[in-house]
Each structure stands twice: as C-alpha cells, then as structure tokens.
Amino acid sequence: MLRKISQTLMLLVLFICVATQTASATADTENQTGALAVRPIIPDNQRDKSKTYFDLHMTPGQKQTLEVELTNNSTEEIEVELQTNDATTNNNGIVEYSKTNKKRDASLKTGFSEIATTEEIVKVPAKTTKKAAIKLAMPQEQYDGDILGGLYIKQKDQPEKATKDQQGNAVVNRFAYTIGVVLNETDAAIPAELRLLDVKAAQTNYRNSINATIQNTAPTIIKELKIKAAVYRKGAEKPLLAKTTEHIRMAPNSHFDYALNLDNKPFSSGAYLFKATASLGEQKWQLEKEFKISSKEAKTYNEQAVELEDPYPWYFIYLIGALLLIFLTIIGILFYKLQKGNKNKKRKPRNPKNTASKKQREPQKKGKKQVQPNKQLKKRKKSSSA
C-alpha cells in the first residue's frame, strides 16, 4: 500500500514539473514573437513579385514612396524605430542591412542611405496597423549596377529578456526586422571585381587571427563566392594556416575581413605571406600580399587573447629549471674541489729525506780544507808535549 502511494506521489511531482516546463517554454515563445509585425507593400515596379523584399526597376531622377505596414499586436501604444542603411558585408561573409560602425567603402559612389529617407520614429496605437513611408530619390545620371540597402525596423524600448549561452555568458535578446531594397536602372551585367586591400595580425572575439581585407569594387551583388587561403612564413613552402570557405555573399562596393584563426595559438613576430584563390563561377582572382608581425604586436595580442595555449607548459618550465639547478650544483662542486686541491698543494711541507740526500749529492766547495775538531785537539797535545 505504501509503495503504491509513493509511486502515485512521484508521478504527480513529475507531472507538475513537466507542466511547469511546458508553460515556461510557451511563455518564452510568446515573448520572442513580440508586439510588432512588419510587412512590405510591394509596388508595381517590382521586378519579381514573388520576392518578399523590394527589388525595383528604377529610372534616372525617379522619385518614389515605398510603404511598410507596422502592426501593433499589444494592448498598449508602441514606438517603432526606422533606419535606412547601406548594405555592408560582415566578417562572416554575409550581407548585412543594420547600422554598423564600419567605415564606408571607398568604391561606393551612391549609397542607399543617401537617396532614401523616412521618419525615425512612428507611433502605432494598440491593436492597429499603420503604414510607414520611405521616400526614394534616384540620382539624375544613369546608374549601372545595383544600389543595395535595407530598412531596419525595431520596437523602441522593447522588453528585453536575458538568457545565457553555452559558456554561461549573459545574452540580451532584441528583435528587429530587416527588409532588403535592391534598386536597378539597367539590365547591364556588371562583373564582380575583387581586390586584396590589407593583411594584418588581429583578433576575432579575443582570439588571435590573420585578417585579410577583401574588397568588391563593383556595383554588383556577389553570391556563392569561394575563397581558398593560406598563410606562410616568408620563404617557406609549408603553410602555417589554411582555410577554405564557400557560399560567401558580398554587397556591392563593400569589403570585409576574411579571418584565419590561429586556434588559440600565440603570435610569433616575423615576415609572412598571404596567398588566396577566390572563385566566382568562371571568374578567378589570385590574391597575394606580404605582411609583418612586430614583437610589440605579438606581445600585445598574446596578452589580450583568451584561452591562449602556452607554448611552454608549466611542467616543461619546471623540468628546465630542475636541470639547470642540477647543472649549477655540479659546476659548484667541481669548482669547490678544484679550489681545495690548490690550497692543499700550497700548504704541503718538504720531505726531510729528500733534503738530506740532496745535500749529500751537492759537490764540496773548492778552497781551504776543513779540519775536523778531533784532529785539531791531537795536534795541540803533540805541541804541548814537545
């Protein structure tokens, strides 16, 4: 009986836990949906009506107003922020429409942000839909190629929910909509043109990397670009780093940093060579550039890097220290014994036997013959008797 009661209680607790988890997951999904919904109103000069972004055929000097529906699903009024941004290429090889601090590419003549204007803030009452207007004014001169930009739309002061990633870091979720806008005046096919602007030591998310700045100088959208790259020490044949990336997309007249990660290894100063082959259909580019890493750069980046592998592990350092200590001890002992031996030689007395034998071997000096004392007494006695 007691066993059945305990089993029933365990099942009840399990049911409550599962029900709680399900309710939490549902609530999270509802929060992520948010109060704002956005829908572009496709105009008549849309080149492909099946697209959910603006892909418009324009004429020189043309002026047009685009419309976007903003729907507020909440029970309170909300404020919606709108931005018109130039399309850029982020360092993952993806076209981006949000506002960034990235420097404008030098090859970009006409940016979308220059010819598109809109209200910065639009108030949308509760449970209603409101249209936001974006005004376009094309340049007077004919423009060959694509002008690519985007509408960046988000709810102002939206509720933020902090979550944690796999490493336990806090992540704040903010939801926004981006709608791409492609403007084209002619059907002329503009071929892509790639250039290698720079190669240098850098860091990507606080991890050491070699960054090669690759530029698309043509007013055309690049899709399905493939880059095969390697880094060599100058004069070496075997690469230190190698990487191949496919399906890269680039915005017209934009650039990005193609990074080759060092896999948590430290930088070493010296001269290096970057070589890459970029291919887009039948087009191919050979990109090559020498670069240097100074001792100061290597030290600075190595100190800032996270999870950096130590080229000399602690046990290796201890081993070297122990061997050095043993070596110095042996040298010290040998030096002590040598010094002690020299002192003993200086203090050692002469052998008396050797001295006596030496005197015996010495020849007598020439001159007056020495008379022994006994003989002198005998002579004195004889003279006294006489």
C-alpha positions as CSV (number, residue, x, y, z in Angstrom):
1,M,0.0,0.0,0.0
2,L,2.7,2.4,1.0
3,R,4.6,1.5,-2.2
4,K,1.6,2.4,-4.4
5,I,1.1,5.8,-2.5
6,S,4.8,6.7,-3.0
7,Q,4.6,5.8,-6.8
8,T,1.5,7.9,-7.1
9,L,3.2,10.9,-5.4
10,M,6.3,10.5,-7.7
11,L,4.1,10.6,-10.8
12,L,2.2,13.6,-9.5
13,V,5.5,15.5,-8.9
14,L,6.8,14.5,-12.4
15,F,3.5,15.7,-14.0
16,I,3.8,19.1,-12.2
17,C,7.5,19.5,-13.4
18,V,6.6,18.7,-17.0
19,A,3.6,21.1,-16.9
20,T,5.7,23.9,-15.5
21,Q,8.4,23.4,-18.1
22,T,5.8,23.5,-20.9
23,A,4.2,26.6,-19.6
24,S,7.7,28.3,-19.4
25,A,8.5,27.4,-23.0
26,T,5.2,28.7,-24.2
27,A,5.7,32.0,-22.4
28,D,9.2,32.3,-23.9
29,T,7.9,31.8,-27.4
30,E,5.2,34.4,-26.9
31,N,7.8,37.0,-25.7
32,Q,10.0,36.3,-28.6
33,T,7.2,37.0,-31.0
34,G,6.8,40.5,-29.6
35,A,4.2,43.1,-30.2
36,L,5.4,44.3,-33.6
37,A,4.7,42.7,-37.0
38,V,6.1,44.2,-40.3
39,R,5.0,43.6,-43.9
40,P,6.4,45.4,-47.0
41,I,3.8,46.6,-49.6
42,I,5.2,45.5,-53.0
43,P,4.8,48.2,-55.7
44,D,4.1,47.8,-59.4
45,N,7.7,48.3,-60.5
46,Q,8.8,45.2,-58.6
47,R,10.9,43.1,-60.9
48,D,9.9,39.8,-59.2
49,K,6.6,39.8,-57.4
50,S,7.4,36.6,-55.6
51,K,10.1,38.3,-53.5
52,T,9.3,39.5,-50.0
53,Y,11.8,42.3,-50.2
54,F,11.9,45.3,-52.6
55,D,13.5,44.6,-55.9
56,L,12.7,47.6,-58.0
57,H,13.4,48.7,-61.6
58,M,14.1,52.5,-61.4
59,T,14.9,55.3,-63.8
60,P,17.4,58.2,-63.5
61,G,15.9,61.0,-61.4
62,Q,12.9,58.9,-60.4
63,K,11.1,59.7,-57.1
64,Q,9.0,57.0,-55.4
65,T,7.5,56.3,-52.0
66,L,7.7,52.8,-50.5
67,E,5.3,51.7,-47.8
68,V,5.7,49.2,-45.0
69,E,2.8,48.1,-42.7
70,L,3.5,48.2,-39.0
71,T,1.1,46.2,-36.8
72,N,0.9,46.6,-33.1
73,N,-0.4,43.3,-31.5
74,S,-0.2,44.6,-28.0
75,T,-2.7,46.4,-25.8
76,E,-0.5,49.5,-25.4
77,E,0.8,52.0,-27.9
78,I,4.3,51.4,-29.1
79,E,7.0,53.4,-30.8
80,V,8.8,51.9,-33.8
81,E,12.3,53.0,-34.9
82,L,13.1,53.0,-38.7
83,Q,16.5,53.3,-40.3
84,T,17.7,53.4,-44.0
85,N,21.1,51.8,-44.2
86,D,23.7,51.0,-46.8
87,A,24.2,47.2,-47.3
88,T,27.6,46.0,-46.0
89,T,29.4,42.7,-45.8
90,N,30.1,41.4,-42.3
91,N,33.2,39.4,-41.4
92,N,31.2,36.1,-41.8
93,G,30.7,36.8,-45.5
94,I,27.0,37.7,-45.1
95,V,25.2,40.8,-46.4
96,E,24.1,43.0,-43.5
97,Y,21.4,45.8,-43.5
98,S,21.7,47.0,-39.9
99,K,23.6,50.2,-39.0
100,T,27.2,49.5,-38.2
101,N,30.3,51.4,-37.3
102,K,32.1,50.0,-40.3
103,K,33.8,52.6,-42.5
104,R,32.1,53.3,-45.8
105,D,33.8,51.6,-48.7
106,A,35.9,53.9,-50.8
107,S,34.4,52.5,-54.1
108,L,30.8,53.2,-53.1
109,K,29.6,56.2,-55.2
110,T,25.9,56.3,-54.3
111,G,24.7,54.7,-51.1
112,F,21.1,53.7,-50.3
113,S,21.1,55.9,-47.2
114,E,21.8,59.0,-49.4
115,I,18.7,58.5,-51.6
116,A,16.2,57.0,-49.1
117,T,14.6,59.0,-46.2
118,T,12.0,58.1,-43.6
119,E,10.6,59.0,-40.2
120,E,12.9,58.0,-37.4
121,I,10.0,57.2,-35.0
122,V,6.5,56.0,-35.9
123,K,3.9,55.7,-33.1
124,V,1.4,52.8,-33.6
125,P,-1.7,52.6,-31.4
126,A,-2.7,49.4,-29.6
127,K,-4.2,46.7,-31.8
128,T,-3.9,48.7,-35.0
129,T,-1.9,48.7,-38.3
130,K,-0.1,51.8,-39.6
131,K,1.9,52.5,-42.8
132,A,5.4,53.9,-42.7
133,A,6.6,55.8,-45.8
134,I,10.1,55.6,-47.3
135,K,10.9,58.2,-49.9
136,L,13.3,57.4,-52.7
137,A,15.1,59.9,-55.0
138,M,17.3,58.4,-57.7
139,P,20.4,60.2,-59.0
140,Q,19.9,62.3,-62.2
141,E,22.7,60.4,-64.0
142,Q,22.1,56.8,-65.2
143,Y,23.5,54.3,-62.7
144,D,24.7,51.0,-64.0
145,G,24.7,48.2,-61.4
146,D,22.9,47.6,-58.1
147,I,22.2,50.0,-55.3
148,L,21.7,47.8,-52.3
149,G,20.3,48.9,-48.9
150,G,17.9,47.9,-46.2
151,L,15.2,49.1,-43.9
152,Y,16.0,48.3,-40.3
153,I,12.8,48.3,-38.1
154,K,12.5,47.6,-34.4
155,Q,10.3,48.4,-31.5
156,K,11.7,51.1,-29.2
157,D,12.1,50.3,-25.6
158,Q,11.0,46.7,-26.2
159,P,11.0,44.3,-23.2
160,E,14.4,42.6,-23.0
161,K,14.9,39.1,-21.8
162,A,18.4,38.0,-20.7
163,T,19.4,34.4,-21.4
164,K,22.7,32.5,-21.2
165,D,24.7,31.0,-23.9
166,Q,26.6,27.6,-23.7
167,Q,29.5,29.3,-22.0
168,G,27.2,30.8,-19.4
169,N,27.5,34.4,-20.7
170,A,24.5,36.7,-20.4
171,V,22.8,37.4,-23.7
172,V,20.2,40.1,-24.1
173,N,17.7,39.4,-26.9
174,R,16.4,42.3,-29.0
175,F,14.2,41.7,-32.0
176,A,14.3,43.6,-35.2
177,Y,13.1,43.4,-38.8
178,T,15.3,44.0,-41.9
179,I,13.8,44.4,-45.4
180,G,16.3,44.5,-48.2
181,V,16.0,47.0,-51.1
182,V,17.6,46.5,-54.5
183,L,17.5,49.3,-57.0
184,N,18.5,48.8,-60.6
185,E,18.1,51.1,-63.7
186,T,19.6,48.9,-66.4
187,D,19.9,45.2,-67.2
188,A,23.6,45.5,-67.9
189,A,25.6,42.7,-66.3
190,I,28.3,44.2,-64.2
191,P,31.1,41.6,-63.4
192,A,32.4,41.4,-59.9
193,E,35.9,42.8,-59.2
194,L,37.9,41.7,-56.1
195,R,40.9,43.3,-54.5
196,L,43.1,42.5,-51.5
197,L,43.4,45.7,-49.5
198,D,45.4,44.6,-46.5
199,V,46.6,41.7,-44.4
200,K,47.5,42.0,-40.7
201,A,47.6,40.4,-37.3
202,A,44.3,41.0,-35.5
203,Q,41.9,39.4,-33.0
204,T,38.4,37.9,-33.7
205,N,36.4,37.6,-30.5
206,Y,39.6,38.0,-28.4
207,R,41.2,35.1,-30.3
208,N,44.3,35.6,-32.5
209,S,43.8,35.6,-36.2
210,I,45.3,36.8,-39.5
211,N,42.7,39.1,-41.2
212,A,42.8,39.7,-44.9
213,T,40.6,42.7,-46.1
214,I,38.9,41.7,-49.3
215,Q,37.0,44.3,-51.4
216,N,34.3,44.1,-54.0
217,T,34.8,47.3,-56.0
218,A,31.9,46.6,-58.5
219,P,28.3,47.8,-58.0
220,T,27.1,44.2,-58.2
221,I,25.9,41.7,-55.6
222,I,28.2,38.7,-55.2
223,K,26.7,35.3,-54.4
224,E,28.4,31.9,-54.0
225,L,32.0,33.2,-53.7
226,K,34.6,30.7,-52.7
227,I,37.9,31.6,-51.1
228,K,40.8,29.2,-50.5
229,A,43.6,30.9,-48.4
230,A,46.8,30.1,-46.7
231,V,49.5,31.9,-44.6
232,Y,53.2,31.1,-45.0
233,R,56.3,32.2,-43.2
234,K,58.2,34.2,-45.8
235,G,60.4,31.8,-47.8
236,A,58.7,28.7,-46.5
237,E,56.8,26.2,-48.7
238,K,54.6,24.6,-46.0
239,P,51.6,26.8,-44.8
240,L,51.2,27.7,-41.2
241,L,47.5,28.3,-41.6
242,A,45.0,27.2,-44.3
243,K,41.2,27.8,-44.7
244,T,38.6,27.3,-47.4
245,T,35.2,29.0,-47.3
246,E,32.3,28.6,-49.7
247,H,28.9,30.4,-50.2
248,I,30.2,33.8,-49.4
249,R,28.0,36.8,-50.3
250,M,29.1,40.4,-50.7
251,A,27.2,43.6,-51.0
252,P,28.1,45.9,-53.9
253,N,31.1,48.2,-53.3
254,S,31.9,46.7,-49.9
255,H,34.7,45.0,-48.0
256,F,35.1,42.5,-45.2
257,D,37.9,40.9,-43.1
258,Y,38.5,37.3,-44.0
259,A,39.9,35.8,-40.9
260,L,42.2,32.8,-40.5
261,N,42.2,31.8,-36.8
262,L,45.3,30.6,-35.0
263,D,43.3,28.1,-32.9
264,N,44.3,29.6,-29.6
265,K,48.0,29.7,-30.5
266,P,50.2,32.7,-29.8
267,F,51.5,35.1,-32.4
268,S,55.2,35.0,-33.4
269,S,56.9,38.0,-34.8
270,G,58.4,37.9,-38.3
271,A,57.6,38.2,-42.0
272,Y,54.8,36.3,-43.6
273,L,53.0,35.8,-46.9
274,F,49.2,35.6,-47.5
275,K,48.0,33.7,-50.6
276,A,44.4,33.1,-51.7
277,T,42.4,32.0,-54.7
278,A,38.9,33.5,-55.0
279,S,36.5,32.0,-57.5
280,L,33.0,33.0,-58.6
281,G,31.7,30.9,-61.4
282,E,34.2,31.2,-64.2
283,Q,35.9,34.3,-62.6
284,K,39.1,33.7,-60.6
285,W,41.4,36.0,-58.7
286,Q,44.8,35.3,-57.3
287,L,45.3,37.4,-54.1
288,E,48.8,37.7,-52.6
289,K,50.4,40.0,-50.1
290,E,53.4,40.1,-47.7
291,F,53.0,41.3,-44.2
292,K,54.9,41.6,-40.9
293,I,54.1,41.0,-37.3
294,S,56.2,43.1,-34.9
295,S,57.3,41.9,-31.5
296,K,55.2,44.6,-29.9
297,E,52.1,43.5,-31.8
298,A,52.6,39.8,-30.9
299,K,53.1,40.6,-27.2
300,T,50.0,42.9,-27.1
301,Y,47.7,40.4,-28.8
302,N,49.0,37.4,-26.9
303,E,48.3,39.2,-23.6
304,Q,44.8,40.1,-24.6
305,A,43.9,36.7,-26.1
306,V,41.6,34.3,-24.2
307,E,42.2,30.6,-23.9
308,L,45.7,31.0,-25.4
309,E,47.8,27.9,-25.4
310,D,51.1,28.2,-23.6
311,P,54.0,27.1,-25.9
312,Y,56.0,26.2,-22.9
313,P,53.8,24.2,-20.4
314,W,54.4,24.6,-16.6
315,Y,55.9,21.1,-16.3
316,F,58.4,21.9,-19.2
317,I,59.5,25.0,-17.3
318,Y,59.9,23.1,-14.1
319,L,61.9,20.4,-15.9
320,I,64.2,23.0,-17.4
321,G,64.6,24.7,-14.0
322,A,65.5,21.4,-12.3
323,L,68.1,20.5,-15.0
324,L,69.6,24.0,-14.7
325,L,69.8,23.7,-10.9
326,I,71.5,20.2,-11.2
327,F,74.0,21.6,-13.7
328,L,74.9,24.6,-11.5
329,T,75.2,22.3,-8.5
330,I,77.7,20.0,-10.3
331,I,79.7,23.0,-11.5
332,G,79.8,24.4,-8.0
333,I,81.0,21.0,-6.5
334,L,83.7,20.7,-9.2
335,F,84.9,24.3,-8.6
336,Y,85.0,23.7,-4.8
337,K,87.1,20.6,-5.2
338,L,89.5,22.3,-7.6
339,Q,90.0,25.2,-5.2
340,K,90.5,22.9,-2.2
341,G,93.1,20.9,-4.2
342,N,95.1,24.0,-5.0
343,K,95.2,25.1,-1.3
344,N,96.5,21.7,-0.2
345,K,99.4,21.8,-2.6
346,K,100.5,25.2,-1.3
347,R,100.4,24.1,2.4
348,K,102.3,20.7,1.9
349,P,105.8,20.5,3.8
350,R,109.0,19.3,2.2
351,N,110.3,15.8,2.7
352,P,113.5,15.8,5.1
353,K,114.9,12.7,3.5
354,N,114.8,14.3,0.1
355,T,116.5,17.3,1.5
356,A,119.4,15.3,3.1
357,S,120.0,13.3,0.0
358,K,120.1,16.5,-1.9
359,K,122.8,17.9,0.4
360,Q,124.9,14.7,0.0
361,R,124.7,14.9,-3.7
362,E,125.9,18.5,-3.7
363,P,129.8,18.7,-4.5
364,Q,132.0,20.3,-1.8
365,K,133.2,23.8,-2.5
366,K,136.8,24.3,-3.6
367,G,139.2,26.2,-1.3
368,K,140.6,25.7,2.3
369,K,140.3,22.1,3.5
370,Q,138.3,21.9,6.7
371,V,139.9,20.2,9.7
372,Q,137.7,18.2,11.9
373,P,137.7,19.2,15.6
374,N,139.3,15.9,17.0
375,K,142.3,16.2,14.7
376,Q,142.9,19.8,15.9
377,L,143.0,18.6,19.5
378,K,145.5,15.9,18.8
379,K,147.9,18.4,17.1
380,R,147.6,20.7,20.1
381,K,148.6,17.9,22.5
382,K,151.7,17.0,20.5
383,S,152.9,20.5,20.5
384,S,152.5,20.8,24.3
385,S,154.5,17.6,25.0
386,A,157.4,18.8,22.9
